[in-house]
Amino acid sequence: MTGRQKFLKAVYPVFIGITKLFGKNSKVLVNNKNSKPTQSVYDLTVQLNNGNALPLQTYKGKKILLVNTASDCGYTNQYDDLQKLYQQFNNQLTIIGFPANDFKEQEKGDDEEIAQFCKINYGVTFPLAKKSVVVKSGDQNNIFKWLTNKKQNGWNDKMPTWNFSKYLINEQGVLTHYFDPSVSPLSEEVVNAVVNRQ
């Protein structure tokens, strides 16, 4: 862990408090109409950072929290919160991290470095995708194309506003929530969404 990363980890609680106080990156969007996707998320496959392919149909019957991540960001300490959430609700939830260098180049490492950083510093055991692009572009990761295109997911066009934006899919493959980066994975909003059966 670099000096900058140690500093960001130390000031994370204050950082989150300030961003929430000023309403920065703290939106929650909910699929109140229970709009169904036109393309099934279960048709998609995640390319993992170890080279394996992970079909999302593996998680039918479980909730899936998809999060774009970075190792050198004010929100990086959310890896710790994500791991705690994953362990607490392992029977009903999986989490998949999508490392990306899209916001201020805060993920410069390669897949092996990212995996090692997450394991050593945060004990991450949930799946990590191959480093990719999550913002709209020709190279956008297929999962994030689905998450940010209402013609496919049924209702949501919201792009990640920064690293650690979170998208929750329910047990039937319906995108139910979007959480901005300042909404902690252990917040009441996220935990309630995970616990409530759709």
N, C-alpha and C positions, 0 to 999 in steps of 0.2 A: 504494500500500500504506500503510495507516494505521500509526501508531506501535505500536498493539497487535498488528497483523498482523506487523510486523517483529520484535517481541519474541517472539511465538509461533513464528515461523520459526527464530529464533536458539536458542530453548530446546528445540526439537522433539526432538533426540536424547536429551537428559536426560529430557524428559517421557515418551518411549517407554520408556526404561530403567526409570524408576520405576514406570510402570503395569505393565510385565511382571514386575518384581520382586515386586510385590504381587498379581499375578494379576488385575489389573483390566482388563476389556474385552479379554481375551486368549484367549477360547475359540475352538476350531476344531471344527466339526461336519462329519462325513463321512457320505455316503450309502453305508455299507458293504454294504447289501443290494442296491445298484443298483436301487432302487425307481424305476419309470418313472412319468412324469406321466400323469394321467388327461386333462388338457387340454394340448395341445401349446403350448409357449412360442412356436412359430413362427406361431401364430394371432394373436399380439399385435403391436402397433405402438407404437413410441416416438414421442412428439411432441417434436421437437427444439427447441432454444431459438431457432433461426432461422426457426421456423414450418413447417419441412418435416416430413413423416412418414417414419419409418424402420421398415419391416417387419422384424421379427427374423428372418424366413425368409431375409433377405439373407445371414445368417451361418451357414446350414446348412453343416456341415463344418468350422466353426471353433469354438473355445471363446469364451465370452462372459463377461467379468467385469463385473458390475453393482454399482455403488458409490453409496451416498447421500453427497453431499458438502456442504461449507459453506466459506465464505471466511474466517470469523472464529473458527476453532476450533483447539484445541491440535493436532489432527491434520491441519490444512490443508496442511502441508508434504508430505503424502502425494500431493498433486497431482504433485509432482516425481517421486516414486517410481513413481506410476502411469504417467506419461509415459515414464519409462525402461523400465518393463516392457512398455509398448505398443510402443516402438521395438525392443526386443530380440526380441520374439516376434510381430512384426506379421504374419508369414505364417500363424500358427496361432491368434492371439488377437485379439479386439477388446475394447475397454473402453468402457463407457458410463457417464458420470457423471450422477447425478440430484440436482441441487441442491435442498435442502429447508431450510426454516426451522423444523423440528420440535423441535430440541434447543437450548434456551436462546436462541432467536432469533439463531442464529449465521450466518444467511444472509438478510440484509435486502435485498440488492440485487435489481434486476430482471434479466431474462434478458440484456439487453445489457450491463449492468454486470458480471454474473457472467462472461460470455464474455470480456470485455475483461480483467478481473482475471486469469483463468486463462491467457490467451494472453500477457499482458505479464509476469506474475510467474513463470509456470511453463512457458511454451512449450507449453501443452496443444494437441494436435492430434487427440486422440480425441473422439468425439461427446459432446456435452452435451445432456441432455434439458431440456425446458422445466421451470422451477421448479415443484415440485409437493409433495404430501404423501406421505410414505413410511410413516408410522405408521398403525395401523388406525383408520379413521374412514370416514365416508360419502364423503369426498373422496380417499381413498387412491388413489394412482397404480395403474393396472391391472397394471403390471409387478410392483409390490411386493405387490399382492393375490395374484398368482400365487406369488411367491417365499415368502410367509409363510403360505400356506394348503396344508396337506398334502393336502387333498382335491383340489387342483389339481396341485401339483408332485410328489405321491407320498409325501413323507416329512417335510417341514420346516415347522414353525410358528414358527420363530425370527424374531422381529422385529429390526430394527436396534436395537442397544443404545445407539448414539450415531452421530454423523456418521462416515463412512468405514467402515461395515460393508460386507462384501464377499460377493457370491454368485457362485459359478462354475458355469456351465452347460457341459457337454461338447459334442463335435461332433455328437452325436445329439439334442441338446435336453434332456438329463437334468441336473437340478440335482444336482451332485456334492458341493459344499462350501459351508459358511458360515464366514467368518472375521470375528472381532470386530475393532473399530477398532485395537486395539494390535498386531495382527498386520500387520506392514509388507507392502506389496505386493511388496517385494523379499526377503521372508523366505524361508527354505528351504521352509517349508510351502506358501506360495503358488507359488513357482517350480516346485517338484516337482509340484504339482497341474496346473500349466499344461503342463509338459513331458510328463507321463505321458499316453499315449493310452489312452482308456477302451475 
